């Protein structure tokens, strides 16, 4: 259950980003190059499930991670949500 969590993709995005050995700063720079004007602080909120992820942002995140957008949801469904802190 997503008690107090605003998205289910944050932990999956973090896991895939870390597998690619990207810091949040480098990943946000990649997102910026794809046309999404996003700060590292806002991205950190997304990863920690504090910020909503509108469906329009999912394809950009997937492109930056080199995965199909549906794969993000498949991975989220397989794993329990990672607790922050």
C-alpha positions as CSV (number, residue, x, y, z in Angstrom):
1,X,0.0,0.0,0.0
2,X,1.2,3.5,-0.7
3,X,0.5,5.1,2.7
4,X,1.8,8.7,2.4
5,X,3.7,7.8,-0.8
6,X,2.9,9.9,-3.9
7,X,4.3,7.5,-6.5
8,X,5.3,3.9,-7.1
9,X,8.1,4.5,-9.5
10,X,10.6,6.4,-7.4
11,X,12.4,3.4,-6.0
12,X,12.6,1.8,-9.5
13,X,14.0,4.9,-11.0
14,X,16.6,5.1,-8.2
15,X,17.6,1.5,-8.7
16,X,17.9,1.9,-12.5
17,X,19.8,5.2,-12.1
18,X,22.3,3.6,-9.7
19,X,22.8,0.6,-12.0
20,X,23.9,3.1,-14.7
21,X,26.3,4.6,-12.1
22,X,24.6,8.0,-12.4
23,X,24.4,10.6,-9.6
24,X,21.2,12.5,-9.2
25,X,23.0,15.5,-10.6
26,X,24.1,13.7,-13.8
27,X,20.7,12.1,-14.3
28,X,19.0,15.4,-13.9
29,X,21.4,16.9,-16.5
30,X,20.4,14.1,-18.8
31,X,16.7,14.9,-18.2
32,X,17.4,18.5,-18.9
33,X,19.0,17.6,-22.2
34,X,15.8,15.7,-23.1
35,X,13.8,18.9,-22.6
36,X,12.6,18.5,-19.0
37,X,13.6,21.6,-16.9
38,X,14.0,19.8,-13.5
39,X,16.1,20.6,-10.5
40,X,18.0,17.9,-8.5
41,X,15.9,18.8,-5.4
42,X,12.7,18.1,-7.3
43,X,14.1,14.9,-8.7
44,X,15.1,13.8,-5.2
45,X,11.5,14.2,-4.1
46,X,10.4,12.1,-7.0
47,X,12.8,9.3,-6.1
48,X,11.9,9.4,-2.4
49,X,8.1,9.2,-3.3
50,X,7.3,12.7,-1.9
51,X,6.4,14.1,-5.3
52,X,3.7,12.9,-7.8
53,X,4.9,11.7,-11.2
54,X,2.4,12.8,-13.8
55,X,1.9,10.2,-16.7
56,X,3.4,12.8,-19.1
57,X,6.8,12.6,-17.3
58,X,7.0,8.8,-17.3
59,X,8.2,8.5,-21.0
60,X,11.0,11.1,-20.4
61,X,12.2,9.2,-17.3
62,X,12.1,5.9,-19.3
63,X,14.0,7.5,-22.2
64,X,16.7,8.8,-19.8
65,X,17.0,5.3,-18.4
66,X,16.9,3.6,-21.8
67,X,13.9,1.4,-20.9
68,X,10.3,1.1,-22.2
69,X,7.9,3.2,-20.0
70,X,5.9,0.0,-19.3
71,X,9.0,-1.6,-17.9
72,X,9.1,0.9,-15.1
73,X,5.6,-0.2,-14.0
74,X,6.4,-3.9,-14.4
75,X,9.4,-3.4,-12.1
76,X,7.4,-1.4,-9.6
77,X,4.8,-4.2,-9.4
78,X,7.5,-6.9,-8.7
79,X,9.1,-5.1,-5.8
80,X,7.7,-3.8,-2.6
81,X,8.1,-0.1,-2.1
82,X,11.4,0.9,-0.6
83,X,11.0,2.9,2.6
84,X,12.8,6.2,2.8
85,X,15.0,7.0,5.8
